[in-house]
Structures are given as C-alpha cells and as structure tokens.
C-alpha cells in the first residue's frame, strides 16, 4: 500500500480509522517521523520518499507488520493579484491561483471567503491571507495588502431652490476628525467657508444672504481623518461644483 504525505507538512496516517483497534498496540517506524508513533493514526512529517512500517501487537503479543511506500506530494504554489489601493467605500477584487480550494481571511467584508476569487470591501487598510489546498490536501499561503485611502464625497451639482432636496452643499465622509470647505467664484474670490465639524448646515448658495446665480464654482477641502490621513476627494483637495437654481 501507498501513503501520500505533504512535503514537510504534518500529515495524518489514516490507516486504522475503520477497524476495531481495541486491545491493539502500534509501533510506527522510523519513529522520528511521527508525533506519537504508538498511536494508530499518528501525524508524520517527511520530505522524501521511503518505506515506513508499523508493528501491530494484540494484548502485547505480536500480530503483524505492515509496510507502506511513502510518496511525497508537493505543496501548491499560491499566487495572488498583488497589493491593491482603494478609496473608502470602494470594492476590490481579490484573486488567487495555484490550488484546488481556497479560504480567504479575515472573512469580514468578503463576499465569498471560500472562493478562488472574491470581492472585498474593507473599511480600513487590511492584509488578506489566502490558504490554498491541493487535491492531496497539501496547503500553502499567500497574502496581499489592500491600502484603504481615506476620502470624502463631494457632489458635483446642487440646487439651492428651496424644494427641500439637495439645497445645501456638504462634504460627506466617515471617520472625519476635522474638515474645512471653501468655495470660490470664477474669479477666484472666496465666497464661502464652512467648517463641517461645527456647521452641519452646509452652503446654501448665498453670500451675506444674497443668492448667487447658477453657474460653476470652485472648492477646496482641507482637514484630516481620525487615522491622521489628510482629507482628499478622489485623491484631490480641489474641484468644481455646478449650482443650478
């Protein structure tokens, strides 16, 4: 008979699991390969092919000697699609190859942790590990890092017409420690400055109570998230907004 062991990994010798072993004693050889050579189904660690044997006694009387050919199965080589960078609230696709089955961890935020490929939606920078197993149940691990870059959301249009919908311009974000939001006209003159940490109303499209006309305005955003990263919107701290009345 042949026993297959994974290269350098603990492999259980499942030989006597289906028989009645009451009153039987075992002595596996060579003993140094086994975690406990007197167990009926011990674990062994081996890296080269050889013969192994077990002497079976019953009530301390010799019963039989079984000899097995030990084959060594190689470990799988697991590869991933590498480190990724995303902004908060974005998803990222994790890919792996080289095995018959897979298990990703940590499982929180994963769409299918036991699939070869899966979508992830981490809220913080996360190191993901995937364990791949071969047909012989040998395993290997690989990992990748997803850098979650802090960001906020700033609309590109708002309509301060008093209908109760989209009447105020805000900076939206999670984990914001402090943020300063400034709006400029087409000439570059500062017309509004809102500290979202103290003023939750946002900008209503007026200056000193006077309504400004529809058109394109410019904004800048500065501040930091609770993790110390500077605030940006899609990697930038300035942009344009269209106001429609």
N, C-alpha and C positions, 0 to 999 in steps of 0.2 A: 504494500500500500504506500501511497504518497501523501505527505503532509506539506501544505504550502504555507510558508511564513513570509511576512512582510520584511523587507530589508531593514534590519536594525530596529524594528519596532516590536513591542510586546504582542505576541500572537497566542491566543488560547488554543491549546491542543484539545479539540473536541472529538475525542475518540470513544470515551466510555459514558457519554451522556445518556445513551439509550439502553443501557443494560443495568441490571441489578448488581450494585457493587458492594452490597452488604457482605461483610467478612473477607473482603478482598483488600490486599495491600499492594502498593505500587512503588517502583523504584526506577525513575527515568534516568537515562544516561545519554550523553555526558551531563552530569549533574549541574555543571557551571552554567549551562544554557537556561536552566529553569529557575523560576522564582521560588518554587517549592516542589522539588522532584518527587515527593511522596504523595502528592495529590493525584487523583485520577485524570484530571484535565487541567494541568498547570499552564501557566504562561511561559513562553520561551522567547528569547531574543537571540537571533542569529543573523549572520551576514554572508554566509557561504553555504553551498550545498554539501550535504554529508548524509550519513545514516545516523538515526537515533533509535533508541530501543527502550523498552520498558519491561522489567521483570515483574510478573504478577504472581503473588502468593495468596493462598486462601487459608485463613486460620494458621498463618505462619508456616504453611507447607507450600513448597514450590508448585506452581500451576502451569506457567507458560512464560515464554519470552517472545515479545512482538517486536519486529524490526520494521522501520519505516524509512523510506527515502525522503529526505527533506529538500524541497525545492524552495528557492528564494524568489519572491515576486518583487519587482522594482517598485519604488514609490512613484506616485504620479508627480508630474511637473505642472504646477498650477501657475497660470499667468492671469493677470487682470488688465483692464484697460487703463490702469495707472491713476495717479493723483488727479483730482478734479478741483475746480474752483467754481463756486456758485454764489449768488446773492441770496439773502434771506427770502424765504417763501418760494424759492425755485426748487425744482426736482432735478435729480441727477441719475443717470443710468449707470448701474454697476454691472460689469461684465467679467466673466471668468471662463477659463477653458482648461482642458487637460485631464478631466476626471469623468467618472460615470455619474456621480451625485455630488451635491453641493449643500453647504449650510453656511449662511452669512450671519455675522454677529457684529455689533449688537443688533438685535432684531427690531428695536423700537424705530418706527418710522420707515420700515422696509415693507414694500408691497408683497413680496414673495421671498422670504428669507431662505426657503429650501429649494429655490430655483437656480439654474445656472446663471441667469441674468435677472436683475430686479431693479425696480425704481426705488429711489430713496429720497426722503425729504427731511434732511437733518435741520435742526434749528440752530445748532452750534457746530463748530468745527469738530469733525468726527473721524476717527481712524476705524475703518471697517476691515474685518478679517473674514476670509472665506476658507473653509476646510473642504477640500475635495477628496473623494474616496474613489478608488479604482474598483474594478469588478471583483478583485480579490480582497476588497475592504481595506486595502492599504491607504493611508491618508497623507496629505501634505497640506500646508497652509500657505496662504499668500495674503497680503494686505494692501490697502490703498488708503490715502488720506483725502477727505473732502474738506476743503477750506471754505467755510461759510463766511463770506464777506458781508459785513453789516451794510445795510442800505435802508432807504426810506422810499416811500412812494409819493410823488408829486404829480397831480393831474396836469394834463396839457391843455385843458379847457375848463372854464367855469362860467356860470351865467347868473350874476347877481341881479335878478329881476324880481325878487320878492315872491316867487312862487313856492318857496319852501324847499326847493330841490337844487342842490349844488350852488347855493347862494354865497358860500364862503370858500375861500381858498385856504387849504390846510396842508401841512406836512404830516403824512401818515407814517407811522413806524412802530415797531415793537422794541422794547428794551432801550428806549431813548433816555439818556441822562439829562441832556440839555440840547436845545436847538435854537438858533436864531435864523429867521427867514426874512429876507429883504427883497422888495420889489422895486423895479426901476422902469422909467418910461423909455421911449425910443431914443431920447437924447442922453440917456444915462443918468438922469436925475433920480435920486432916491425919493420915492413917493410913499413907501410904507415899510415898516419894520415890525415884525411880530416875533415875540418870544413865546413859542408854543408851550414852554414849560409853565408860563404864568398866565397866558392869554389863550384860552381854548376856543375863542370865537373864530379866529382866523381873519382874513382880509375880505372886506365886503365890496371892494372895488371903488372906494371913495377916498378922497383926500380932504381932511378938515370938514367932513360932512358933505362934500360936493361929489357928485357922481362923475367918474371918468368915463370917456366914450369907449365903445367896443374897439378892440384892436389887439395888437401883440405887445406884451410886456415881458420884462426880463426879471429873473430872480437869481438870488444866490442863497445858499444854505450852508451854515456852519454849526458845529457842535460836536458832541460825542455820544457814543452809545455807552451803556453800562459796562461793557467789556473794555472800554478805553479806545476803541477804534473811532476815527473821525467819521462824521456823517457825510455820506455821499448819496446821490441818486443815480443808479446805474453806473457807478464809478466816477461821477462828476459832481461838482458842487455848484454848478450854474446851468441855467437853461432858459426856455421861453414858455410863456403861458398865453393862451388866447382867451380874451374875455369877450363874451357875447351877451348883449342885453336883449 
